[in-house]
Amino acid sequence: MDCSKICNLEEVMSTQEKYQEDLATLEKEATENQIVLFNDDVNTFDYVINTLIMACDHTPEQAEQCSIIVHYKGKCTVKTGPYDDLEPRCSMLLDAGLTAEIQ
């Protein structure tokens, strides 16, 4: 049996597997949306932290880290997932007086 045919078959299968992995990653990214929280000069750290805990199911540590990032960077992704899950969470943030959007 010709070894080059076996090697080529292995290369094709490896390339096909890589393509399928890349496609799965792209499909996941296409369905993943994110809530981005923006900085403001109105709300206190404690208020933002408590709101993130309530609206996004953050731990206190996660909420604190996000609030610090928002303060220094101007924005932070606070939750990712399907749009149907993010929409009511983003509405809670907005209703609480925070500035956020789904991207």
Order of alpha helices (4+ residues) and beta strands (2+ residues): alpha-beta-alpha-alpha-beta-alpha-beta
